[in-house]
Amino acid sequence: MAGLAILRVVKLKTFGNIGGSEAHTARLQETPSADPQKMNLRLIGDDDLPLEEIVQLKIQFSTKYKPRKNAVLCSEMFLSASPEYFRPDDPSLAGDWDLQRMKKFASTSKIWLMENYGDKCVRAELHLDEATPHIHAYIVPINDLTKQLSHNEMFGGSAKECRIKLSKLQDSYAAALAPLGIERGVKGSKATHTKVKEYYQAVNSEPLSLELERFAPQTGETALQLYERLQADRAIQDINHQLADREILLEQLRRAEQKAHASEKLRQQLEQRVEELEKEKIAWNQQAEKLRDLPLEDVAWQLGLDHDRKQPLRWKGHGHIMNIDGSKFYDFAPGEQKGGGGAIDLVMHVNQCNYRQAIAWLHDSFGEAGLHRAVIAQAQKVAAEFAQFEPRPKFVPPPADERQWHKVENYLTQERELLPNFLQALHEQGLVYADDQQNAVFLMRNLDGETTGAFLRGTQGEDNTFKGYVKGTKRTQGWFYLKLGGKPQGEIEKVVLCKSPIEALSFATLEMEVQQGLPLARTMYMAVDSPKSLPVEFLSTVPHVEVAYDNDHAGDEMARMIMKQLHHAMRVKPKGKDWNEVLCARRKQQSQQRHDQPGQGLEL
């Protein structure tokens, strides 16, 4: 169970009360519960003057008026945490504590006192000579505005105010101690605290009066006979029953406290989330307000038009008879009869000015913030019109040049070691072809099969490294992919993600050779070169996803980012730098085997 923050406040209305409190906290009088072998520490205040004089001087030099009769001269604050924090291994070991935990508690509490009360906190004593470390702090409750003593202002006056302010104070203190693993207690708990003096009186007033002589062994009585007699004694039986009942009650109480604590913790988390959502709502509302156009009624009023009370939507003036409905307006005046939308259009219409002049007028009338709203709204309106009426651009694949295909095919089969029959099948489907620049063109399609782009790979020259996307390619709406194995129209059971089309073809080739044929499950080999273009929604429905990127830092990082979005995905690494390198190495090994064993067919 986590340690709980403890905070209590006591009023000290007379200097006699202050002196009596100091006598206890400064150990000027005997304290039955204190261990004289242990030292206490002063955290705040290094003045050796009596506490009464310190408080008196503080009031004299920090207040304007003499304290009223019955005023609270000083507020004593008790700060601590439950034993579970100081001795987590065994909270019952009174007087023991973890040294580092105690230091962190004392340091954090001191900082909290100084941040909240500053020089009003005239003294703070850390007690280490009792069961659990705790702090007694003395605060002179001075109101900064009125320069008067006001315990009520600081800690609450009426019972309700006191509960509210102390609750907020406990929230603040618990928040300060939270990094130490100390939590707030149950808000609104009705638990009470017995005063030290009352406790000792209660303990000493009713000493135990057990008649021990009746349990002494009788003459000639064996140990077994004594045991049996005591077991049969009604008084012993009553005590055993009471102890059993007590254990049950204690266990029920412990469980109730744990449940209450868990409920309080959940309540605090929900309360914090509600506060966060409220802040988010305010931020979104503020942002939305910036994106909303200026109310046309306000603009019309600034333009000198008057509202017609008989007709709610009608505005008149300067020869205009304007109907304003939301962001739209229409002028019914003879010779006008024109409508529009937005603050800028309304200004241009009424003032008979151009766009630049309307902007200047809005800035002069509504300031920079108002101008921004009007301009943003106008831009949104224009953009919406463009989006609605402007024809959608369509991707146009580069024309195929069959004269260049044999050169591209040679590059892919001889230098990249792809299977000729496999490549020819893809070429016949139109997924791979050559353009007039001898580039290999890999068509990209969306999941419905519609062409949305193309990826180019240069094939001219030995050191050719050209690669890139054809202009107009929609990288987030299409991919180069092929489907193999399983039933032609069956559901995709596995997807292999690679960095490029050649890598996807290399992986597919290797898998077919190892399995000696097409994969049994319907498999898609897909080129995805960035997490930004990952079709997460589709891949989330596929049972098996393999992330097959290069065996280097860039490949590992790419795989990490993808697997962060797809928790069921599995990392697959090539034994070489990439899968095409593995394929080329395999071809070299096969060629060596043929050379070493002439006349024997190669087993794939």
Beta strands, then each sheet from edge to edge (+ up, - down):
strand 1: 5-12
strand 2: 41-44
strand 3: 74-81
strand 4: 121-127
strand 5: 134-139
strand 6: 306-307
strand 7: 314-317
strand 8: 320-325
strand 9: 328-331
strand 10: 338-341
strand 11: 432-434
strand 12: 439-445
strand 13: 451-458
strand 14: 467-469
strand 15: 480-484
strand 16: 494-498
strand 17: 523-527
strand 18: 544-547
strand 19: 570-571
sheet 1: 1+ 3- 5+ 4- 2+
sheet 2: 6+ 7- 8+ 9- 10+
sheet 3: 11+ 12- 13+ 14-
sheet 4: 15+ 17- 16- 18- 19-
end
